[in-house]
Amino acid sequence: MQEENRKSSFPIVMLLVSVALWIASLSNVAFYLGNHESMKGVTVLILGSIFTSLDIRYCAAYANYVWLAAIVLLALRKKVVPVYAALWGLALVAFSVKAVHVDEAGNTSDIVRYGAGFYLWYAAFAVATIGTFAGKNKERKATTLADGMKNDA
């Protein structure tokens, strides 16, 4: 019984870790810019969501909303595999962004390097993905073991 509770709580623990990493990514520097400035994750989220209509590469910001949908579906124990495919498709587009808008006037600055916020953002997605698939694998093994015990009885 205790082993079963541990197995069912694994995806929830991974979900919480993923949320913590994502929140940490918002407060950390995501991009270091060519003009010796930096841009925090929350700024990237806001400006990326606003400027998607100007540059298709900014659709990577929408990976945040797909991730949120995946987290909600994971919490509800629904199927999320197609959601993760969309998540990673959008998130990987972030590597094609070479410059970002730095203000509402549309001025841009080149990205010199990625900061901790950028990597924490990816880590949040990776933890959620691993938690989902590892949890599903444990559930499958438990179901197979339980079916085997029923057949033996």
Residue, then its C-alpha position, 0 to 999 in steps of 0.5 A: m500500500q505504501e509503495e502504491n502511494r509513493k508511485s502515485s505521488f511521483p508525478i505530483v512531486m515532479l509537477l511541484v518541482s517543475v513549477a518551482l523551477w519555472i517560477a525561479s526562471l522568471s526572476n533570473v536573467a534569461f538573456y544577456l544583451g549586446n548593449h551590456e544589459s540583461m533581460k529577466g525571464v518575466t520580461v521575456l515572457i511579457l514581451g515575447s507574448i506581445f511581440t509574437s505577431l511581429d516575429i514568428r520566432y517569439c512563438a517560443a514564449y507560448a511554450n509557457y502556456v502549453w506547459l501550463a496546460a500540460i501541468v494542469l492535465l498532469a494534475l488531473r491525470k489526463k493524457v499529455v503526450p501530444v501536449y509535450a510534443a507541442l511544448w518541446g516544438l515551441a520551446l526549441v524555437a527559442f534557440s533561433v531567436k538572435a535578438v529581442h525587443v527591448d521596449e514597446a517601440g520595437n527596438t531590438s538588442d542582440i542576445v550575447r548569451y543565455g542566462a540562468g533563467f533560460y536554462l531554468w525554463y528548459a529545466a522546468f519543461a524537462v522535469a515535467t516531461i520526465g515526471t510524466f513519462a516516468g510516472k506512466n512507466k511506473e503505473r504500467k509496471a504496477t498494473t502489469l504486476a497486479d494483473g500477474m498476481k490476479n492470474d496467479a490467484 
